[in-house]
Amino acid sequence: MQLRSDDFTDGQPLPTRLAAGKPDGQGQGTFSDDLNPHLAWTDVPAGTRSFVLICHDPDVPSRGDDVNQTDREVPADLPRVDFFHWVLVDLPATRTSIAQGEFSQSFVPGGKPGPAAPQGARQGLNDFTGWFAADAAMAGSYFGYDGPFPPFNDSIVHHYVFTLHALSVERVAVEGAFTGAQVREAIAPYVLGRAELTGTYTLNRRLL
């Protein structure tokens, strides 16, 4: 399979309109447009009955001690973990693209509703659910797409990997408020093919 976007080129920076956060002009971050990107795919494997799309950032700090501190940067050698930004399942096999803003047109404090999504698809929780869990003003269940908002003081540029999976089943065996990790496990026996597209993003003034 081949995966492309009109919004960014593989390995290149994502535009701020696709991010949840953007530079605030003072060295930190503020909320951005949070539009989901345009994506299109070709060369789909025979027998495909649905698609799953997962976007994750593998560069998230494994500890929050240094995150968003104005007097220091997050060390580059700190171990990193996955952070899921979008978990979309049961996308019909008849689809060959997703339009910019079709699934997300803004950042919603407390999270967008789910799991029901356009085109009969379903969306799982993204990891802003856990990130904002202790913040009374922002806590909630964050379904669907919420784009990049890396620490403004991180010493590395983050990578956002969009992976499209072609499946031999119409419906993924997950229910309710499912997560990216649960979907990865559930689809493993049914993947006929996959394609990836990666964008980069940073809020660190030094790296912009």
Secondary structure as the mmCIF struct_conf table of DSSP 4:
data_model
#
loop_
_struct_conf.conf_type_id
_struct_conf.id
_struct_conf.beg_label_comp_id
_struct_conf.beg_label_asym_id
_struct_conf.beg_label_seq_id
_struct_conf.end_label_comp_id
_struct_conf.end_label_asym_id
_struct_conf.end_label_seq_id
STRN STRN1 GLN A 2 ARG A 4
BEND BEND1 ASP A 6 ASP A 7
TURN_TY1_P TURN_TY1_P1 ASP A 10 GLY A 11
BEND BEND2 GLN A 12 GLN A 12
STRN STRN2 PRO A 13 PRO A 13
HELX_LH_PP_P HELX_LH_PP_P1 LEU A 14 PRO A 15
HELX_RH_3T_P HELX_RH_3T_P1 THR A 16 LEU A 18
BEND BEND3 ALA A 20 ALA A 20
STRN STRN3 GLY A 21 PRO A 23
BEND BEND4 GLY A 25 GLN A 28
STRN STRN4 GLY A 29 PHE A 31
STRN STRN5 LEU A 35 LEU A 35
HELX_LH_PP_P HELX_LH_PP_P2 ASN A 36 HIS A 38
STRN STRN6 LEU A 39 THR A 42
HELX_LH_PP_P HELX_LH_PP_P3 VAL A 44 PRO A 45
TURN_TY1_P TURN_TY1_P2 ALA A 46 GLY A 47
STRN STRN7 SER A 50 PRO A 61
BEND BEND5 SER A 62 SER A 62
TURN_TY1_P TURN_TY1_P3 ASP A 65 ASN A 68
TURN_TY1_P TURN_TY1_P4 THR A 70 ASP A 71
STRN STRN8 VAL A 74 VAL A 74
TURN_TY1_P TURN_TY1_P5 ALA A 76 ASP A 77
BEND BEND6 LEU A 78 LEU A 78
STRN STRN9 ARG A 80 PRO A 92
TURN_TY1_P TURN_TY1_P6 ALA A 93 THR A 94
STRN STRN10 SER A 97 ILE A 98
TURN_TY1_P TURN_TY1_P7 GLN A 100 GLY A 101
BEND BEND7 GLU A 102 PHE A 103
STRN STRN11 GLN A 105 GLN A 105
BEND BEND8 SER A 106 SER A 106
TURN_TY1_P TURN_TY1_P8 PRO A 109 GLY A 110
STRN STRN12 LYS A 112 LYS A 112
BEND BEND9 PRO A 115 PRO A 115
STRN STRN13 ALA A 116 ALA A 116
HELX_RH_3T_P HELX_RH_3T_P2 PRO A 118 GLY A 120
STRN STRN14 ARG A 122 GLN A 123
STRN STRN15 LEU A 125 LEU A 125
TURN_TY1_P TURN_TY1_P9 ASP A 127 ASP A 127
HELX_RH_AL_P HELX_RH_AL_P1 PHE A 128 TRP A 131
TURN_TY1_P TURN_TY1_P10 PHE A 132 ALA A 134
TURN_TY1_P TURN_TY1_P11 ALA A 136 MET A 138
BEND BEND10 GLY A 140 GLY A 140
STRN STRN16 PHE A 143 PHE A 143
BEND BEND11 GLY A 144 GLY A 144
TURN_TY1_P TURN_TY1_P12 PHE A 152 ASN A 153
STRN STRN17 ASP A 154 ASP A 154
BEND BEND12 SER A 155 ILE A 156
STRN STRN18 HIS A 158 LEU A 167
BEND BEND13 SER A 168 ARG A 171
BEND BEND14 ALA A 173 ALA A 173
BEND BEND15 GLY A 176 ALA A 177
HELX_RH_AL_P HELX_RH_AL_P2 GLY A 180 ILE A 187
HELX_RH_3T_P HELX_RH_3T_P3 ALA A 188 TYR A 190
STRN STRN19 VAL A 191 TYR A 201
TURN_TY1_P TURN_TY1_P13 ARG A 205 LEU A 207
#
